[in-house]
Amino acid sequence: MIVSEIKLYELLKAKIGEKEAEAFVEILEKRVDIKFEDAKQYLATKEDIADVRAEMQTIKTDIIKWMFIFWVGTIGVLSGIMFAMLHAYLK
């Protein structure tokens, strides 16, 4: 970034003068810094990604637990229905 700032300064200095080129480069630097600070809130850090992975692992564990409970309940209900039907049929 510094190299491009120096090149920009040198190009502008020849066209508009030293003070104006320096002022323009400073204004441009400030605007870039402001844009970067605004964009920071949308960027994910390694810590953010690690937190999301940990949360996903917790959710995955909960989903597996509830799937097991659901299937055990379903098998219980179906077994009860089949038992009742067989008991009624065999009478």
Residue pairs with C-beta under 8 A, 6 or more apart in sequence:
5 25
5 28
5 29
8 25
8 28
9 21
9 22
9 25
12 20
12 21
12 24
12 25
13 21
13 22
15 21
16 24
